[in-house]
Amino acid sequence: MRDVDPFDCDLSCASCGYSLRGCDSSDQCPECGYPVCTTLAHKVGAPGDIACAEQLAAAAKSAAVPLGAARLVIRAVRQALLTRSSMGYAAGGAGAGEICQAVIELVEERASGSKRCKELLRSRELLTSAAVGRVVGALVAAELLAPSEPGESLQYFERLDLIEKWLAS
């Protein structure tokens, strides 16, 4: 299966390219009538992944962020867990700070220059650590992350200011 690019700002119709922001997976493209769930399957790369793509879209909608934000955060959780494992930490969930740091690292890897990095976070509406926490919570609610994976509740994200400090630098 092809890996999905976590940095797409918006979902575009696979048939005509029209922005599907705000559409549900059960909707059709307002421009050409192509099923949104089929576009989601194309984005993920295999028809068997439609349910996963629908869950991801629902999580993004629940957290009131673009689809790219949910993709970025799920990738950050995975990176944080891999980092913990490679450093020899005991198995368990990644903490809020580790997840926010992984978000920053992924954005820095993707974009060149501080200004472009900050634009990527802004376009994904991830301007605060609490916003990252809301997305994590939505991913757990959508059953895309196990409750133990994030390791900490929204209150820990709300107490952090990693994203805010990084944006201000």
Protein Blocks (a to p, Z undefined) as FASTA:
>chain_A
ZZddfkbfbdcdfklopafehiafkbccfklopafklmmmmmnopaklmmmmmmmmmmmm
mnopafklmmmmmmmmmmmmmmmmmnopacddddfklmmmmmmmmmmmmpgcjklmmmmm
mmnopabfklmmmmmmmmmmnopacfklnopafklmmmpcklmmmmmZZ
